[in-house]
Amino acid sequence: MLDKIGKVITKIFGSKSEKDIKAIQPIVEEINALGPEMEKLSDEQLKAKTQEFKQKIKDATAETSKKIEEVKAKMDDIENLSQGESRRLADELETLEQEWLDILEDTLDDILPEAYAVLKDTCRRFVGKSWKVAGDEVEWNMIPYDVQLVGAITLHQGKIAEMKTGEGKT
């Protein structure tokens, strides 16, 4: 009886995975919309995007990184710290490190569509190229499908994904 009710509810509201995919779909659309822009870039300009992403991360976390270093420097003077001050600095450091991680996560989320568009266009540029791997000739013939982008975004969000092929992503 409960199983039937569960199926009815799922039919009406959709499953958790369907909701997750629906929430990710706008990001996939943004990645695909950036495709023509990426195609216009030279190989060097496309490579430079990686440094651009690194700089965005560095800029976003710079202030908090500086505060972390200041607290660590104070903690290095352990001989002149009271136990209470040492504990307070340790707590402050923990808070700052969590703040740094939150900023990093937000920044990675912000650059994700463009970074994945760079990756997708890099794959497009490699199609038809070949090289030797372990003595065998390998030809690149893959550009990520939307469903693979969904899987990658799901992993980026710290979730576990399973492709319809049964291919697990953790």
LOSE-430702 format. One line per 10 residues: their letters; for each residue x, y, z of C-alpha. Coordinates in nm, 2 decimals. Last residue first. Example, Ala and Ser with C-alpha at 12.3 -4.5 7.8 and 13.67 -1.06 7.14 Angstrom:
BEGIN
sa	1.37/-0.11/0.71 | 1.23/-0.45/0.78
# end
This chain:
BEGIN
tkgegtkmea	3.18/0.93/-0.70 | 3.05/0.87/-1.05 | 2.89/0.53/-1.13 | 2.84/0.40/-1.48 | 2.51/0.21/-1.48 | 2.45/0.32/-1.84 | 2.18/0.55/-1.70 | 2.47/0.75/-1.53 | 2.50/0.73/-1.16 | 2.59/1.04/-0.96
ikgqhltiag	2.70/1.09/-0.61 | 2.68/1.44/-0.47 | 2.96/1.69/-0.38 | 2.82/1.97/-0.59 | 3.11/1.92/-0.83 | 3.00/1.56/-0.86 | 2.66/1.67/-0.97 | 2.81/1.92/-1.21 | 3.02/1.64/-1.37 | 2.71/1.41/-1.40
vlqvdypimn	2.50/1.69/-1.56 | 2.79/1.76/-1.80 | 2.79/1.39/-1.89 | 2.42/1.41/-1.96 | 2.48/1.71/-2.18 | 2.73/1.51/-2.39 | 3.10/1.57/-2.35 | 3.29/1.58/-2.68 | 3.48/1.26/-2.76 | 3.66/1.13/-3.06
wevedgavkw	4.03/1.14/-2.97 | 4.23/0.89/-3.17 | 4.46/0.65/-2.98 | 4.75/0.47/-3.15 | 4.89/0.20/-2.93 | 5.24/0.18/-2.78 | 5.13/0.26/-2.42 | 4.95/0.57/-2.56 | 5.04/0.70/-2.90 | 4.88/1.00/-3.04
skgvfrrctd	4.57/1.10/-3.24 | 4.37/1.41/-3.33 | 4.03/1.36/-3.49 | 3.85/1.54/-3.21 | 4.10/1.74/-3.00 | 3.94/2.08/-3.07 | 3.60/1.96/-2.96 | 3.76/1.83/-2.63 | 3.91/2.18/-2.57 | 3.56/2.32/-2.65
klvayaepli	3.41/2.11/-2.38 | 3.68/2.20/-2.13 | 3.65/2.57/-2.20 | 3.27/2.54/-2.16 | 3.32/2.36/-1.83 | 3.53/2.64/-1.71 | 3.28/2.90/-1.83 | 2.99/2.73/-1.66 | 3.19/2.65/-1.34 | 3.33/3.00/-1.28
ddltdelidl	3.06/3.11/-1.04 | 3.03/2.78/-0.87 | 3.41/2.77/-0.82 | 3.39/3.12/-0.67 | 3.11/3.02/-0.43 | 3.31/2.71/-0.32 | 3.63/2.91/-0.27 | 3.44/3.18/-0.07 | 3.29/2.90/0.15 | 3.64/2.74/0.19
weqelteled	3.79/3.07/0.29 | 3.51/3.13/0.54 | 3.57/2.78/0.69 | 3.94/2.87/0.72 | 3.85/3.20/0.88 | 3.63/3.03/1.14 | 3.89/2.76/1.22 | 4.16/3.04/1.25 | 3.94/3.24/1.49 | 3.88/2.93/1.70
alrrsegqsl	4.25/2.86/1.72 | 4.32/3.23/1.80 | 4.06/3.22/2.09 | 4.22/2.89/2.22 | 4.57/3.05/2.21 | 4.44/3.36/2.38 | 4.28/3.15/2.66 | 4.59/2.94/2.71 | 4.79/3.26/2.73 | 5.02/3.35/2.45
neiddmkakv	5.38/3.47/2.48 | 5.54/3.13/2.43 | 5.31/3.05/2.14 | 5.44/3.32/1.91 | 5.36/3.11/1.61 | 4.99/3.16/1.69 | 5.02/3.53/1.60 | 5.17/3.44/1.27 | 4.89/3.19/1.21 | 4.63/3.46/1.28
eeikksteat	4.80/3.69/1.03 | 4.82/3.42/0.77 | 4.45/3.34/0.80 | 4.37/3.72/0.77 | 4.57/3.74/0.45 | 4.40/3.43/0.31 | 4.06/3.59/0.39 | 4.15/3.90/0.19 | 4.29/3.70/-0.10 | 4.01/3.45/-0.14
adkikqkfeq	3.83/3.62/-0.42 | 4.14/3.74/-0.59 | 4.31/3.40/-0.58 | 4.00/3.23/-0.72 | 3.97/3.49/-1.00 | 4.34/3.45/-1.07 | 4.31/3.07/-1.10 | 4.02/3.11/-1.34 | 4.21/3.36/-1.56 | 4.51/3.13/-1.55
tkaklqedsl	4.29/2.85/-1.69 | 4.13/3.09/-1.94 | 4.48/3.15/-2.09 | 4.47/2.80/-2.25 | 4.16/2.92/-2.45 | 4.34/3.24/-2.55 | 4.64/3.03/-2.67 | 4.43/2.79/-2.87 | 4.26/3.09/-3.03 | 3.92/3.19/-2.91
kemepglani	3.62/3.20/-3.15 | 3.51/2.85/-3.05 | 3.49/2.96/-2.69 | 3.23/3.23/-2.77 | 3.03/2.98/-2.98 | 3.02/2.73/-2.69 | 2.91/2.98/-2.41 | 2.55/2.89/-2.48 | 2.63/2.52/-2.42 | 2.77/2.60/-2.07
eevipqiaki	2.47/2.82/-1.99 | 2.23/2.54/-2.10 | 2.42/2.30/-1.88 | 2.38/2.54/-1.59 | 2.01/2.58/-1.66 | 1.98/2.20/-1.65 | 2.12/2.16/-1.30 | 1.79/2.23/-1.12 | 1.60/2.00/-1.35 | 1.86/1.73/-1.30
dkesksgfik	1.83/1.75/-0.92 | 1.45/1.75/-0.95 | 1.46/1.43/-1.16 | 1.70/1.28/-0.92 | 1.47/1.34/-0.62 | 1.18/1.18/-0.81 | 0.89/1.37/-0.96 | 0.61/1.56/-0.79 | 0.30/1.39/-0.93 | 0.45/1.06/-1.05
tivkgikdlm	0.67/1.04/-0.74 | 0.37/1.09/-0.51 | 0.18/0.82/-0.70 | 0.47/0.58/-0.67 | 0.50/0.64/-0.30 | 0.13/0.58/-0.25 | 0.17/0.25/-0.43 | 0.47/0.15/-0.22 | 0.27/0.25/0.10 | 0.00/0.00/0.00
# end
